[in-house]
Amino acid sequence: MVAIPAKLMPHKITYKPLLGQGPNGQVYGAPVEIERAYVEDKVQVIKIADGADVASSSFIVVDPDVVIPPESLITVWTGTPRERESRLMQSNYFQHPSAPSHVVLYLE
């Protein structure tokens, strides 16, 4: 498997995995930091699992071994004025023998 070069993955993200539902709503786990990511704020329409078309505010490219549960909370741009937390709506895996494998995460 070919990896995306480090210089193309300059960002860090943090996510809180969705653990399930509690009596007061969704329950999230402890924050997990991902050291290698590419973050881009770009509004685009995506099709989610139920077939609905929804607007995504950002996408993130991470290594293929990163698995984040659907609806987890992801923080981008940590420590900057643009820092924000968004819900993970969709993730897509890409694998090809002669191109860098990766996962694309789409945020609410």
N, C-alpha and C positions, 0 to 999 in steps of 0.2 A: 504494500500500500504506500502510495506517495503522500508525503505530508506537505501541508501548506508552509512555505518558508516563514520563519519567525518575523522577518521584517514586514510581512503582510498581516500579521496578527498582533498589532501594537496595544490593544486595549485589554482591560480586565473587567470582568463582570462579577456580580455576586447574585446568588439566587437562594431563595427560601423554598425548599420543596413542599408542595402540597401533600399533607399527610392524610387528610380526610376531612370529614365534617364533625363538628362538635356541637354542643347545645347552643352555642352563640355564633355559629357560622363556620367558615373554613378554618382549619388548623394547619399551621405551617411549622416546619422544622427549623433547626438552627441554620444560619447563613453559611453558604459554601462559596468559596472564591474560585473562579476560573481565571487562570493566569494568561491564557492565549485566546484572544478573541478579536474579531473585527466587528465594530458597531457602526451602523449607518442609520441616521434618522431619515426615513424616506416613507412617505405615505403611499401605500399601494393596496389594491383590493386583492384579497386572497379568498380561497374557498376553504372553509373549515370542515371538520369531520362530518357534521350533519348536512353538508351541502350548501349551507348559506354563504353568501358573499359578504365579507366584512372588511372594514378598513384596518390595516395594520399601520402603526405609527413608526415602527423601526424594524430592522432585521439585524440579526447577529450571526456571524459565521464562527463556528467552533470546531474543534477536532472531533473526528468521528466517534471517539470513545466517550464523549460527554453525553450523558443521558439525563435529561431534566424532565420530571413529571409534568404532564399537561396542567395548566392553570397555576403553576408555581409563580412566585413573584420574583422578577429579575430587576436588579438595580444596575443602571448604566451611568456612565460619566461620573463615577464616584469622586467626590472632592472638588467638583467644578460647579459653576452656577447652573449648568444643564443637568445636574444629577436628578434622576427620577426613578421611580419604581413602577413597573408595569407588569401586567399579567401575561404569561406565555399562552398564546392562542393556538399555535401550530408549530410543529417541527418537521423538517424534511431531511432525510438522509440521502447523500449523494456518494456513490462509489463507482469508480472506473479504474481499470488496471493501469492506464497511462496518464491519469490526471489526479490531482490532489483530492482525496476523499475528505468529506466534511459534512457537518450538519448545519442547516439554516434554521434559526429560531425566529418566529414572527411574534412581535409584541403587540398588545392591545393599544 
